[in-house]
Amino acid sequence: MTKPTPQNVSAMAEAAGVPVDKETATRIANSIGPALEGFAPIAGTLPFDLEPASYVVAQHLKVAR
Amino acid sequence: MSSEPALMTLTEVATAIAEKKLSSHEVTRSCLHRIAQWQPHLNAFMAIESEPALKAAADADAELAKGNIKGPLHGVPLAHKDMYYDAGHVSTCGSLIRRDFVATSTSTALQRLKDAGAVRLGTLQMAEFAYGPTGHNAHYGPVHNPWKLGYITGGSSSGSGSAVAARLTFAALGSDTGGSIRMPAHFCGVTGLKVTWGRVSRAGAMPLSQSLDTVGPLAQTAEDCALLLGLMAGPDPEDPTASTAPVQDYLAATRASLKGLNIGVPKSFYVDDLDADVAKALDATIATLKTEGADVVQVELPDQRQLSSASQIVLAVEAAAFHKRWLIERPQDYSPQVLMRLQNALAVSGVTYLEAMRWRGAALAAHIAATSGVDAVIAPVSPIPAPTVAESDVGAGPGAEAVIQRLTRFTRPINYLGLPSLAFPTGFSASGLPIAMQLIGRSFDEATVLTIGAAFQRATDFHAKVPTLP
């Protein structure tokens, strides 16, 4: 997902049960857009079997020096 | 021993009380005296509880006279960020919405400090719902930097940074979700420890983002932080995410040498676009660490911008989920900036949020691989010293998010990885504002960053400087 349009934001906010006006939708799109663009190279590329709990496994990886 | 007990470090004053060289009552009076002097300038306290604190101190003295010592903090007065629930007391969380919220249970971290004998002095100011990096608070006013009034403290643990720097409390709990302990430590010139995610129980601490929130101390020294972490760390039945990983001997770690330790300096990102004073402080810190026996080498870290973006996505969505009911029922009771940031999550799909969570383990594994040759990584906490309260008062304006992201640029990636990071004072800017560096360690290895921080503090005196009353 890259930077959403204000129309995208309006539809998502409506679906989330927290509708916003047009001005707010535009502001949200501009505000969170850079984070979504920054994450775009990762989004859609992760291997099938990777799940969030892999983080806890990584926390306990043994480190070799 | 200082003639003004409030100027002592936490470990010094705890020892002095235990050895009956000072009473808890006179120590508490010393803190209250400084609070009375400084509070009108700083706005660091949310609530000052003078009479109950003096009574609790007298009780602690009476117990000690009978030979009963509760623990390593017996009779030490402390105040904490106003988001740690304490049964029967108000925890405003820096908000209008919770202005009158009386907690019915006590946070595990706070309870463990109470069990060690700490005396409650009051509560400390914070950003509304811990969602702001500057120290502004639209409901209770900005907290000021004791080194220069009119300059920010950093947030969200704004009162914690300001009060510890001005020596109004010997230490304070903060919380760090995107930099909220490390930034006040940097801007106010104190030592702050962001712990590994899961190291300290979050039970009874106001949530912001359950995957990123960490509970940790701000204090004068690495040794003080080590004392507090040792008391708080470990599993907790009230918080299943509190890890069972072994708790290290943090105080012993602060007495270790740097010889044989390798410290990495990032080749990019954390050294790019630094204010000249921050760059100078980084170079000087590296030189001191080398002199003290550490080997310093360059490291190539994975793309930190992607980590930062993932961190923002996780934070935004989890925060909005906690706040959704109030977003629907009481949007007018948020400040414009906090409302704006909570609304940002409405543009993030559930799939994108879960992708950011799924990537976290792989990102941490990549970081571990990139830093396998070093024990810790050193980096600035922020590219700049404290800006003024006025210039960073961006509210919900069009440039607000950009200002927030610039301030937190070097802290957010570490929250996403969940690594420990010790922020410690390393100098002052030409205009007299503090500058800190952060030592980023390995998961559940707070001991190593405390070793390095303590060795640096034995060789320097930046942490011992005290601001003067305006």
Interface residues (C-beta under 8 A of the other chain):
Chain A: M1 P4 N8 V9 M12 A13 A16 G17 V18 V20 T24 R27 I28 A29 N30 S31 I32 G33 P34 A35 L36 E37 G38 F39 P41 I42 A43 G44 L46 L50 E51 P52 A53 S54 Y55 V56 V57 A58 Q59 H60 L61 V63 A64 R65
Chain B: T196 W197 G198 S243 A245 N262 R305 Q306 S308 S309 A310 Q312 I313 A316 K324 L327 I328 M340 R341 Q343 N344 A345 L346 A347 V348 S349 V351 T352 L354 E355 A356 M357 R358 W359 R360 G361 A362 L364 A365 I368 S372 G373 V374 D375 A396 P398 A400 E401 Q405 G418 R442 S443 F444
